């Protein structure tokens, strides 16, 4: 965009707000710094805590509130008050005064009206709180310049933020106060790739293989992305972020030193009491969430779909949507146990993968090098094609076909079919050993495609169990005595198999029902087209977009929303508005229809004909040229 030869004028901001004392914690977990947060509150100081983990902030909030409640209860039960100084005013404290005033900001509540107001007037609002706990949801541009908090705590788990982003969180609070920082020694989910070339190659190779398997043009599958400067930039930024996250403890420490801060070693100790307290808080949060979802009010799909487009949902609305998603996904009554098993939508992804590998594979095709490949089942092909249709601008698609091909080559379909029929194995069967050998030979590819690490020294049964875990299946074992020796036999957990079969059956019935509705819709459209041709000598309007089947886990089942159904629901809504205008005359109807597309205008007329045939005849009689102005 810049004229050729013109040199850019670049201003580099090298300002460093240093001169702070940073207490650096080297422990394996965050228990020591959590204990320090509790201590500072007990001493009457006001902390601000920043973290890259919403779950940590929620657990800390609950733990602090429970400790405050226990401290008050313990104080109330004391019989000997000689060591306590009574205030001059003997008026009992209100319950609100006794509570620790903690304010939290994270992704679940950052859009609420009270938090929007709090953030807008944050320098004034903080004066009414004892502790502020925030995640990155307290976004860029927020500046807390008023002195109120006495100490800053930073707890980072090396999941999503680089060192510079962590530093930005720490410096949201401008006054120079002591700082305590703990960083996880390593990423909890493994190290990420730091070479931008490998990141790019992995994306393009998987896209190309998927495009080949689902029988679309290979170049279309790649989208010419190898020449796309945006993809190159993305890969370089991603590689830099991955390197920083992989080495976050060292990277953040060096950045703080470079900024001119003083690092004070706080040791590598852990605090068992704080660890148990945070674990108990996490369990309590989970149990409460499971109960609240199960007890939430039932809603219909229309309400659910409408809420998906809202920027913020109230807590009760979010629970209602979660309950609908789970009920629609599994076709079962929503109980706390089912909510826990669903694991935030992770379970259905595993069952979808199981459904894919159990389905009959497609035909054998050959690439330009003469290599033969088995095409995936239609259900997998439709998911990949759907993603490419919906997210055509992206490059990092799910590539479900590539994952399916890797599992097919491992021989998992035959193994799973036998195991789900109740077969027991010992681990020395030819199929199991072949699966293990193939896994060890192709460990690098399996890691890249299925995200599984295959150690070379593990047994065939252990390797099989890792694949089964990706299908939400597990194995039980027994050790009978044979020839004077105990022999271990393995078989699939019967409850897990029964649950999976029930969900797979429900999904199959849902697909058949959708196909039946689509067939009825096609027949209805064909009948209407024939009627229009016979009555008025005009062709019916063109059809709305073809159905797309995908899996984004936001609408139950496959998370799929049929564009044809959505288009028709919208047209019926327009028809309702048009019929309300009939009483005001034909011109009012024309004025409304002029705001719609040609297809929508024809659809509205078809809907009026179906819903109110008499009104349709009156409207046509009053406007003989209606075919012309429909377009």
Secondary structure by P-SEA (a helix, b strand, c coil): cccccbbbbbbbbccccccccccccccccaaaaaaaaaaaaaabbbbbbbcccaaaaaaaaaaaaaaaaaaaaaaaacccccccccccccccccccccccccccccccccccaaaaaaaaccccccccccbbbbccccccccccccccccbbbbbbccccccaaaaaaaaaccccccbbbbbbbcccccccccccaaaaaaaaaaaaaaaaaaaccccccccccccccaaaaaaaaaaaaaaaaaaaaaaaaaaaaaaabbbbbbccccccaaaaaaaaaaaaaaaaaaaaaaaacccccaaaaaaacccccccaaaaaaaaaaaaaaaccccccaaaaaaaccaaaaaaaaaaaaaacbbbbbbbccccbbbbbccaaaaaaaaaaaaaccccccccaaaaaaaaaaaaaaaaaaaaaaaccccccccaaaaaaaaaaaaaaaaaaacccbbbbccccaaaaaaaaaaaaccbbbbbbbbcccbbbbbbbccaaaaaaaaaaaaaaaaaaaaaaaaaaaaaaaaaaaaaaaaaccccccccccccbbbbccccccccccccaaaaaaaaaaaaaaaaaaaccccaaaaaaaaccccaaaaaaaaaaaaaccaaaaaaaaaaccccccccc
